[in-house]
Amino acid sequence: MSTTMTQTANGSAAHHGAAGPLDNRTSPHVQLHTLPYDSVTIRGGFWGQHRSVNRSTSLKHGYNMLEKAGNFHNLRLAAGLAQGAYIGRLPFLDSDVYKWLEALAYELANGPDSELQNMADEAITLLAKAQGADGYLNSFYTVAEPGKRWVNLRDGHELYCAGHLFQAAVAHHRMTGSTRLLDIARRFADYIDSVFGPGKRRGVCGHPEVETALIELYRDTGEKRYLTLAKYFLDERGHGVVGAQPGRAIYYQDHVPVREATTVDGHAVRQLYLTAGVADLYMETGEEALLHALLHQWHDMTSHKLFLTGGVGSRVSGEAFGEPYELPNDLCYCETCAQIASIMWNWRMLLITGEGRFADLMERTLFNGFLSGRSLDGKRSRYENPLMRRAGARAYGPHGNERAEWYECACCPPNIMRLLSSLSHYIATNTDDGVQIHHYAPADIGADTAAGRVHLHLQTDYPWQEVVMLSVEQTPAARWTLSLRLPGWCHNSTLRINNKKVPVAVDDKGYLRLDRQWQTGDFVELCLPMQPRLTVAHPRIDPTRGSVAIERGPLVYCFESFDQPSEIDLLDVAIGRDAHLEALWRDDMLGGIMVIKATGCWVDAAAWGDDLYRPVSTRTPVTNRPMHLTAIPYYAWDNRGLGAMRVWVPLV
């Protein structure tokens, strides 16, 4: 892929024309192609605000926490630059550095920043010194347990860490043009290839991740050995190679070969990193058994195991998927990393099929289950993202009731950083016949079509406001097709081209296809009405039976105790079937949000007395008192202290 190089203000190289996190422009088995990273620039708006906090606060906070937690210290020990003992008991702490470094790479492409540049240079220099002469790089097995390389593939995470290094290296190479980190990654990948494979050592990592990373390393370098090695690791899974104890193979996705899988099971993050890797392999090989399995697994997840927020992972125990319809509100896990893995997988499925249902799930997850994992100030994050928190309740999971600055296993904070930094990658794609817009944010978009170069300017206050405006800044003379995703939640959209109303015709993939001979200055107005709505869950989901949730546009809402009358326990709140819902903008709340005012009622539970259970025939009637409720976007909860929260409320 040809690219050009220019120097930025701080002296680093901006690699124009290079891809973002995923480059499928030469992959033969896809419907849509990703754009060069610098082809899409987000200009403010909802995501611009969150990305600005990520850039100005989260990344620098991450650097300080990696220093404080000992991650850099451990690498200095491996490099011979420090003395002392390895800090921490976990063998995979290097991966947090790699995810943070990947986020830095995208931010350096988003705009020059000498402080971020110095952080990146310092970290890369440290990694180069910590790498062994044979290419091996892992501070734990260099310092804490030398001589035990590859002894515990099931839980040692050596290949998992390597995968995150490869992704950071690809990002840094594409964003800056430098091969400093890429050279480190390739030396390690070549060493791994010399150890594992047919006729070599047999084994797979207990935590999938290296598979998708190796395929992206192949795409970036053209070295087919990396693709072959990724296929080997995927082929081996499901044959007992992980070495799980009896009954535990499902936790590691080692209970069934990837081509025979029909359900999502076990540890949610591992499962979805694995499906992302399988999707990557399909893009390169076109093996139908892989796609067939992925579609079955996606159906299982979305039909049986998906929370309203896009969250996945029903069980704290094992951080795992549960049984079909096992979706508890307060005892769920919904790990932030699992939501990120879901977004990665759905992006790949969208590129493979061109079907908007995958972009719909990306959107639901991005605005709700993912974004709730980070505090509004960018300094704290959540592991678990429950849909209910009781007043004064103790923590249900191992990570506390509130967001924390950092964790012993800090996989989530830098994972959030790298997705926010690279978010523009997921806005649009192209094909020979046109440009596809999948997600709506203020942005400048440039793309090539067979007819010629296209440049679009997108304006919107989505998800707060319902209008999306696109103006054509540059267009070839020949016809081409502009495709706009019609979100699955919207059922009464309107469309205007140059102020003339045109029929809304949605294709079988969920997109409005506007095929015409465009002119410079043409503009499109898509209106996506966002009336607040009540949502009910499948009747087999026991914890939500008889309850409703509030949604508006792509946002899921929740009730926090801070916004209700002080004497009311959220456990006693209900909503009527004819409840009036009204959206109101509050600039003074939680960074600026649209709240939903709802007419509801207070259930006088005190009238029940001390009896937990009574026969229906002798039950004392419970009176309902009308009241006004206020709901906030779910992503904004837990930013004001330890209050109660709930998404689902009874319908009366």
HELIX and SHEET records of a PDB file:
HELIX    1   1 TYR A   37  SER A   39  5                                   3    
HELIX    2   2 GLY A   45  VAL A   53  1                                   9    
HELIX    3   3 ASN A   54  SER A   58  3                                   5    
HELIX    4   4 LEU A   59  ALA A   69  1                                  11    
HELIX    5   5 ASN A   71  ALA A   79  1                                   9    
HELIX    6   6 ASP A   94  ASN A  110  1                                  17    
HELIX    7   7 SER A  114  ALA A  130  1                                  17    
HELIX    8   8 SER A  139  SER A  139  1                                   1    
HELIX    9   9 PHE A  140  ALA A  144  3                                   5    
HELIX   10  10 LEU A  153  GLY A  156  1                                   4    
HELIX   11  11 GLU A  158  THR A  176  1                                  19    
HELIX   12  12 ARG A  180  VAL A  195  1                                  16    
HELIX   13  13 VAL A  210  THR A  221  1                                  12    
HELIX   14  14 LYS A  224  GLU A  236  1                                  13    
HELIX   15  15 ALA A  249  TYR A  252  5                                   4    
HELIX   16  16 VAL A  258  GLU A  260  5                                   3    
HELIX   17  17 ALA A  268  THR A  285  1                                  18    
HELIX   18  18 GLU A  288  HIS A  304  1                                  17    
HELIX   19  19 SER A  317  GLU A  319  5                                   3    
HELIX   20  20 THR A  336  THR A  353  1                                  18    
HELIX   21  21 GLY A  356  ARG A  364  1                                   9    
HELIX   22  22 THR A  365  PHE A  370  3                                   6    
HELIX   23  23 LEU A  371  GLY A  373  5                                   3    
HELIX   24  24 CYS A  412  SER A  421  1                                  10    
HELIX   25  25 LEU A  423  TYR A  426  5                                   4    
HELIX   26  26 ASP A  542  THR A  544  5                                   3    
HELIX   27  27 SER A  561  ASP A  563  5                                   3    
HELIX   28  28 LEU A  570  ASP A  572  5                                   3    
HELIX   29  29 ALA A  605  TRP A  608  5                                   4    
HELIX   30  30 VAL A  616  THR A  618  5                                   3    
HELIX   31  31 TYR A  634  ALA A  636  5                                   3    
SHEET    1   A 2 THR A   4  GLN A   7  0                                        
SHEET    2   A 2 ALA A  13  HIS A  16 -1                                        
SHEET    1   B 5 HIS A  33  THR A  34  0                                        
SHEET    2   B 5 ALA A 428  THR A 431 -1                                        
SHEET    3   B 5 GLY A 434  ILE A 437 -1                                        
SHEET    4   B 5 TRP A 480  ARG A 485  1                                        
SHEET    5   B 5 TYR A 511  ARG A 516 -1                                        
SHEET    1   C 7 VAL A  40  ILE A  42  0                                        
SHEET    2   C 7 ALA A 443  THR A 449 -1                                        
SHEET    3   C 7 GLY A 452  THR A 460 -1                                        
SHEET    4   C 7 VAL A 467  GLN A 474 -1                                        
SHEET    5   C 7 PHE A 523  CYS A 527 -1                                        
SHEET    6   C 7 THR A 494  ILE A 497 -1                                        
SHEET    7   C 7 LYS A 500  VAL A 502 -1                                        
SHEET    1   D 5 MET A 388  ARG A 389  0                                        
SHEET    2   D 5 MET A 645  ARG A 646 -1                                        
SHEET    3   D 5 LEU A 555  GLU A 560 -1                                        
SHEET    4   D 5 SER A 547  ARG A 552 -1                                        
SHEET    5   D 5 ARG A 533  THR A 535 -1                                        
SHEET    1   E 6 MET A 388  ARG A 389  0                                        
SHEET    2   E 6 MET A 645  ARG A 646 -1                                        
SHEET    3   E 6 LEU A 555  GLU A 560 -1                                        
SHEET    4   E 6 ASN A 624  PRO A 633 -1                                        
SHEET    5   E 6 ILE A 593  VAL A 603 -1                                        
SHEET    6   E 6 VAL A 573  ILE A 575 -1                                        
SHEET    1   F 5 MET A 388  ARG A 389  0                                        
SHEET    2   F 5 MET A 645  ARG A 646 -1                                        
SHEET    3   F 5 LEU A 555  GLU A 560 -1                                        
SHEET    4   F 5 SER A 547  ARG A 552 -1                                        
SHEET    5   F 5 VAL A 649  PRO A 650 -1                                        
SHEET    1   G 6 MET A 388  ARG A 389  0                                        
SHEET    2   G 6 MET A 645  ARG A 646 -1                                        
SHEET    3   G 6 LEU A 555  GLU A 560 -1                                        
SHEET    4   G 6 ASN A 624  PRO A 633 -1                                        
SHEET    5   G 6 ILE A 593  VAL A 603 -1                                        
SHEET    6   G 6 LEU A 581  ARG A 586 -1                                        
END                                                                             
